[in-house]
Amino acid sequence: MSIYTGLVHYPVYNKKRDRIVSSVTTLDIHDMARLAKTYDINKLYIITPIKEQHFLIKNIINHWTVGYGAKYNPDRREAIKLVNIVSYIEDASKDIMQITGNRPLFIATDANKWDNKFISFKDARKIIKDNYPILLLFGTAWGLHEEVLDTVDYILEPVYGRSGYRHLSVRTAAAIIIDRLLGEV
């Protein structure tokens, strides 16, 4: 299996639909890394062009992989080792190409259904089984900007609950989506 995840902080929307860079949160890093480790995902890319945020992420990685946190919680160390910092989605793609020799298929997530590029969980699972590298993109803030959605290969069907309410945190949505794609069926 050749699955990579990207937690995208730019370009994303704010609630006014402006294109922004969202803030990196430590909770997202920890929970997304633990999710990646649990489901045997190759790497988690934290994608932000802000160098100060790179510094924050590096400090978190160092604390949990070589600092006190590594001894305090070795399980967390193993998860945090999967975290990679890149400035742009293209940087993650280049890294995957260096590792696998192939351009990854880009599958974006969104809370809305897109008729063009739509892919169901069932069809996405079939593609994943082909062992082609896949970069699964999760947007922070109010979701991935349309410039990202215009360039991806597929946009995964939304997570529908029972009420019609679709404002999940990225960590929650990612856990549901990854389980639907990689969990036992």
Protein Blocks (a to p, Z undefined) as FASTA:
>chain_A
ZZdddddfbdcddfkopacdddddfklmmmmmmmmmmnopabdcdddfbfklmmmmmmmm
mmmmmmmmlmmmmmlmmmmmmpccdfbfklmmmmmmmmnopacddddddfbdcfehpacf
klmmmmmmnopacdddddehjbpafklmmmmmbdcdddddfkopacdcfklmmmmmmmmm
mmcZZ
